[in-house]
Amino acid sequence: MTRADWIAADWGTTNLRLWAMSAEGRVLHEAQSDDGMGRLKREEFEPALLRLAGDWLAPDRVTQVFACGMVGARQGWVEAPYRSVPCAPTTPGGFVEAPTHDPRVRVHILPGLSQSSPADVMRGEETQIAGLLANEPGFDGVICLPGTHSKWVRVSAGEVVSFQTFMTGELFALLSTQSVLRHGIAGDGWDEGAFLDALSDTISRPERMAAKLFSLRAEGLLHGLSPETARARLSGLLIGAELSGAKPYWLGQEIAIIGAEAVSAAYGAALRAQGAAPRLVPAGRLTLTGLVTAHAAQRSQT
């Protein structure tokens, strides 16, 4: 097996993904596991890394590992302090070295970003942003990163200027699986018209959202509202509230959406219904591109 010149790691709460890289930034091997930060004790991070990457390591030299994501959280391998915006999404010299016992590896963890007022933090998304800027160095506008905790990020002159987080994805998961609404919400399926109608309802009358949420349960009991339609309406109500709150970010701006295909499509449809013209950027290898950029910047400083 070809040995890695260095290793890129995307280490989230639920999953670990590694790439064995050549010195030129070419992918030699890939591996992934469910050894995310959320299931590991501090002393278990290094063994989890070695289980995947052990065969990539040369016995006679140190292999550098560059890792982003929740591995650098307070509950992770080692805390990588946040960098305050405005700043570039990644920068050389800001990495934190994790303690290791195996002499074949040296692990560098990328810090997240923070904002003092209103208080906000991100960890992992900054690397995707760095990947986008590596591909589009002239980008000036807003990046939407939908997910469990959606981020709206204003970018200008290669820097993250400000950002705001919305717990939309987590609220959807909680309401659809742990609230009274769970009895009438499908696990999949979609109704685009119902989604857009609910979106419009919330944007025009946000103070009615809590009542509209319970109406999903009532209409299921009284009028046979289908679980698929209820799912789409729940999504529309919550994303509508998010778009209302994020309006100062996206109104009149160039908007790039980075995320999983289905949720990105929903956000794209929602924004187009409000007269915006977002474009969907495949998340694909943006994190890897960001890690390659961080590694190259660090190497240029040494």
C-alpha positions in Angstrom: 0.0 0.0 0.0 1.2 3.5 -0.9 2.2 5.4 2.2 0.6 8.8 2.8 2.7 11.9 2.7 0.1 13.5 5.0 -3.5 12.7 6.1 -6.6 14.9 5.9 -9.3 14.2 8.5 -12.9 15.4 8.7 -13.9 14.4 12.2 -17.5 15.2 13.1 -19.8 14.3 15.9 -21.0 11.0 14.4 -18.4 10.1 11.7 -14.7 10.1 10.9 -13.5 10.4 7.4 -9.8 10.2 6.4 -7.9 10.8 3.1 -4.3 9.6 2.6 -2.7 12.4 0.6 0.3 12.8 -1.7 2.6 15.7 -1.3 1.0 17.3 -4.3 -2.5 17.1 -2.8 -3.7 13.9 -4.7 -5.9 11.4 -2.9 -4.2 8.1 -2.5 -6.7 6.2 -0.2 -9.9 7.0 1.6 -11.5 5.5 4.7 -14.3 6.3 7.1 -15.9 5.0 10.3 -18.6 5.8 12.8 -16.0 6.8 15.4 -17.3 10.4 15.7 -16.4 12.7 18.5 -19.7 11.9 20.3 -18.9 8.3 21.0 -15.2 8.7 22.0 -13.5 9.4 25.3 -10.4 11.6 25.0 -8.0 8.7 25.2 -9.9 6.9 22.4 -9.2 9.4 19.6 -5.7 8.2 18.7 -6.7 4.5 18.6 -9.7 5.5 16.3 -7.3 7.3 14.0 -4.8 4.5 13.9 -7.5 1.9 13.2 -8.2 3.6 9.9 -4.9 5.0 9.0 -2.3 2.6 10.5 -1.5 1.0 7.1 -0.9 4.4 5.6 1.9 5.3 8.0 5.6 4.9 7.2 7.5 3.3 10.0 10.6 5.6 9.7 9.0 9.1 9.6 6.4 11.3 11.1 3.1 11.7 9.1 1.3 15.0 9.6 -2.5 14.8 10.1 -4.6 17.9 9.6 -8.1 17.5 11.1 -11.2 19.7 11.2 -14.6 19.5 12.9 -15.8 18.5 16.3 -12.5 16.7 17.1 -11.4 20.2 18.3 -14.4 20.8 20.5 -14.2 21.1 24.3 -15.4 17.5 24.4 -13.0 16.4 21.7 -9.4 15.2 21.5 -8.1 18.6 22.4 -9.9 21.9 22.4 -8.8 24.2 19.5 -9.8 27.7 20.6 -12.0 29.7 18.2 -10.7 32.5 16.1 -12.7 35.7 16.1 -14.3 37.1 12.9 -13.6 38.9 10.7 -10.8 36.7 9.6 -9.9 34.2 6.9 -11.7 30.8 7.3 -8.4 29.1 7.9 -4.9 30.5 8.5 -1.4 29.0 9.1 -0.1 29.0 12.6 -3.5 28.7 14.3 -3.6 24.9 14.5 -3.5 23.1 17.9 -1.4 19.9 18.2 -3.2 17.0 19.8 -1.3 14.7 22.3 -0.2 11.4 20.7 1.7 8.3 21.8 2.5 6.8 18.4 5.7 8.5 17.1 4.6 8.0 13.5 1.8 10.7 13.7 1.6 14.4 14.5 -2.0 15.7 14.6 -2.9 19.3 13.9 -6.5 20.4 14.6 -8.0 23.4 12.9 -9.8 25.9 15.1 -13.4 27.0 14.5 -14.6 30.6 14.3 -16.4 32.7 16.8 -18.4 35.9 16.8 -18.8 38.0 20.0 -22.0 39.9 19.3 -24.4 38.3 18.7 -22.6 35.4 20.3 -22.1 32.5 17.8 -19.6 29.8 16.9 -18.9 27.4 14.1 -16.6 24.4 13.9 -16.1 22.5 10.7 -18.0 24.8 8.4 -15.0 27.1 8.2 -13.1 24.4 6.3 -15.9 24.1 3.7 -15.9 27.8 3.3 -12.1 27.7 2.8 -12.7 25.0 0.1 -15.3 27.2 -1.7 -12.9 30.2 -1.6 -10.0 28.0 -2.9 -12.2 27.2 -5.9 -13.7 30.8 -6.2 -11.2 33.2 -4.7 -13.3 36.2 -5.8 -16.5 35.1 -4.1 -18.2 38.0 -2.3 -21.7 37.3 -0.9 -23.4 35.0 1.5 -22.9 31.2 2.0 -25.8 29.2 3.4 -24.8 25.9 5.0 -28.1 24.1 5.9 -28.1 21.2 8.3 -28.7 20.4 12.0 -27.5 23.9 12.8 -27.8 26.0 9.7 -25.2 28.8 9.1 -25.6 32.0 7.2 -22.1 33.4 6.5 -21.2 36.8 5.0 -17.9 36.5 3.1 -16.0 39.4 1.6 -12.4 39.9 0.4 -11.5 36.3 1.4 -12.7 36.7 5.0 -15.7 35.6 7.0 -17.2 38.9 8.1 -20.1 37.7 10.2 -22.4 34.7 10.6 -25.6 33.5 12.2 -26.7 30.0 13.3 -30.3 28.7 13.3 -31.2 25.4 15.0 -33.7 24.6 12.2 -32.6 21.0 11.5 -32.5 20.1 15.1 -35.9 21.6 15.7 -37.3 19.6 12.8 -35.8 16.4 14.2 -37.1 17.0 17.7 -40.6 18.0 16.6 -41.0 15.2 14.0 -39.7 12.4 16.3 -40.2 13.4 19.9 -43.2 15.8 20.1 -46.9 15.1 19.7 -46.4 15.7 15.9 -44.5 12.5 15.6 -47.7 10.5 15.2 -48.5 12.2 11.9 -45.1 13.0 10.3 -43.6 10.7 7.7 -40.0 9.7 7.7 -39.7 10.6 4.0 -41.8 11.7 1.1 -42.4 15.3 0.0 -45.1 17.7 -1.1 -43.6 20.8 -2.7 -46.8 22.8 -2.8 -47.4 22.2 0.9 -43.8 23.2 1.7 -44.0 26.5 -0.2 -47.5 27.3 1.2 -46.2 26.8 4.8 -43.1 28.7 4.0 -45.2 31.7 2.9 -47.5 31.4 5.9 -44.6 31.7 8.3 -42.8 34.6 6.5 -46.0 36.6 6.3 -47.3 35.8 9.9 -44.3 34.5 11.9 -46.2 35.1 15.2 -48.6 32.3 14.1 -46.0 29.6 13.7 -46.6 27.8 17.1 -50.3 27.6 16.3 -49.6 26.4 12.7 -47.4 23.6 14.2 -50.2 22.2 16.3 -52.6 22.4 13.3 -50.5 19.7 11.7 -51.6 17.3 14.5 -55.2 18.5 14.4 -55.6 18.3 10.6 -54.2 14.7 10.7 -56.8 13.7 13.3 -59.8 15.6 11.8 -59.1 15.8 8.0 -56.7 13.0 7.2 -53.7 15.2 6.5 -51.1 12.8 5.0 -47.9 12.2 6.8 -45.9 13.2 3.7 -47.8 16.5 3.4 -47.4 17.1 7.1 -43.6 16.5 6.8 -43.3 19.1 4.0 -45.4 21.7 5.9 -43.4 21.3 9.1 -40.2 21.9 7.0 -41.8 24.9 5.4 -42.9 26.4 8.7 -39.4 26.1 10.2 -37.4 27.1 7.2 -39.8 30.1 6.7 -38.9 31.2 10.3 -35.2 30.9 9.5 -35.5 32.9 6.2 -37.3 35.6 8.1 -34.5 35.8 10.7 -31.8 35.6 8.1 -33.3 38.1 5.7 -30.6 40.8 6.4 -28.0 38.2 5.2 -29.6 37.0 2.0 -31.7 39.9 0.7 -30.0 41.3 -2.4 -26.9 39.1 -2.1 -25.2 36.5 -4.2 -26.0 33.3 -2.3 -24.2 29.9 -2.4 -25.8 27.0 -0.7 -23.5 24.2 0.5 -25.1 21.1 2.0 -26.6 17.7 1.4 -28.6 17.4 -1.9 -32.1 17.2 -0.5 -31.9 19.9 2.2 -30.0 22.2 -0.2 -32.8 21.8 -2.8 -35.4 22.7 -0.2 -33.5 25.9 0.8 -33.0 26.7 -2.9 -36.7 26.4 -3.6 -37.5 28.5 -0.5 -35.2 31.3 -1.5 -36.4 31.3 -5.1 -39.9 31.7 -3.8 -38.8 34.9 -2.1 -37.2 36.3 -5.3 -33.6 35.3 -4.6 -31.4 33.5 -7.0 -29.3 31.1 -5.0 -26.9 28.5 -6.6 -26.3 25.1 -5.1 -22.6 24.2 -4.7 -22.0 20.4 -4.3 -20.6 19.8 -0.9 -18.6 16.9 -2.3 -15.0 17.6 -1.6 -15.1 21.1 -0.3 -14.0 20.0 3.2 -11.1 18.1 1.6 -10.2 21.1 -0.5 -10.2 23.3 2.6 -7.9 20.9 4.4 -5.6 20.8 1.4 -5.5 24.6 1.4 -4.8 24.6 5.2 -2.0 22.1 4.8 -0.4 24.0 1.9 -0.5 27.3 3.9 1.0 25.6 6.9 3.8 24.0 4.8 4.6 27.4 3.3 5.3 28.8 6.8 7.7 26.1 7.7 
